[in-house]
Amino acid sequence: MPLGAAPPAGGDGRAPVGSADRSTVRVGLGTRAGNRNPCRLGGRVRYCPDVEGYRPRVPPERVERLWRWHEEASEELHALGAHEVEYLGLQLHVPAQVFPPTPTSDLLGRAVLARTRPKQRVLDMGCGAGANAILAAQHTDDVLGVDVNPTAVSAARANAERNGVAERTWFAESDVFDAVDGEFDLIVFDPPFRWFQPRDLLERAFADENYATLTRFMREVSDRLRPGGEALVFFGTSGDVAYLDELIEATGLPSSTIAERSLDVRGETATYFVRCLTG
Ligand SMILES: C[S@@+](CC[C@H](N)C(=O)[O-])C[C@H]1O[C@@H](n2cnc3c(N)ncnc32)[C@H](O)[C@@H]1O
């Protein structure tokens, strides 16, 4: 399926399998008494515990809107199943439980192509089917891709082989930096955009409960950048951008927006962008 024809609107579509019972889905862990703030979900007031400092920076109406977005996107992504994608000149096989490139992924992909230099060490955090790792490997021979989803890791390895960069890439299962050694010249991350609890591995690509993964990444990224290195983080207005920017500010690293695109998605204008942090 050529990129652009893919239904997952807006670079962060995703979620589950029709049979999921909405009433069982939590926003937040819901376990810490005395630390809860109300938010509306699915027409009902739910409680979002302030875990690890995260509580939505968006108003309750927006939380509800993002929940509906999440449900629609999830249904579409699950309906895709395993498929082939042509993306920025790559031929990728995307298994059913793996997140595919979307119509806005190229914002990050083109930035990877533009900023990777020969001999650089590159990390593709949350590599999915391997697109960004494979693009980076067109310019350097030392690229590591990691993902918490073992099916994504296998798919990325197979896609690297298929696209002729197997000898320049390595892939491993890792929860954020857990299985990652050393420092990098370029770190690339297209994280899950929303903070809801994922119901399966595919949803884990676009739902990061209480932003635990995003928070950990931002707390550790400055220690993983070589001097002068760059971290490219893709995000969009279907996530909590104010929270992302608080995390970026807390790194103490200079940052700027190096790519941005707005498009109509699900009845609103959504903006997707790449923030670049410099080590
Ligand atoms: C939005 S998808 C992006 C996939 C791919 N990089 C791309 O651009 O097509 C986010 C990816 O992050 C992975 N991920 C989510 N939480 C993670 C974690 N804690 N550690 C590592 N990877 C994670 C997901 O499995 C998913 O493959």
The ligand as an ORCA input file, in Angstrom:
! r2SCAN-3c Opt
* xyz 0 1
  C       4.307      5.712     16.933
  S       5.186      4.186     16.835
  C       6.547      4.632     15.742
  C       7.102      3.440     14.978
  C       8.240      3.788     13.993
  N       9.344      4.449     14.649
  C       7.728      4.655     12.871
  O       8.112      5.817     12.804
  O       6.950      4.151     12.056
  C       5.939      4.092     18.463
  C       6.833      2.883     18.649
  O       7.398      2.960     19.967
  C       7.376      1.666     20.549
  N       7.395      1.816     22.012
  C       6.372      2.152     22.827
  N       6.764      2.151     24.102
  C       8.080      1.812     24.101
  C       9.051      1.631     25.130
  N       8.748      1.777     26.435
  N      10.307      1.282     24.769
  C      10.634      1.099     23.458
  N       9.747      1.234     22.445
  C       8.485      1.597     22.755
  C       6.111      1.030     20.008
  O       6.122     -0.374     20.110
  C       6.100      1.550     18.565
  O       6.778      0.677     17.694
*
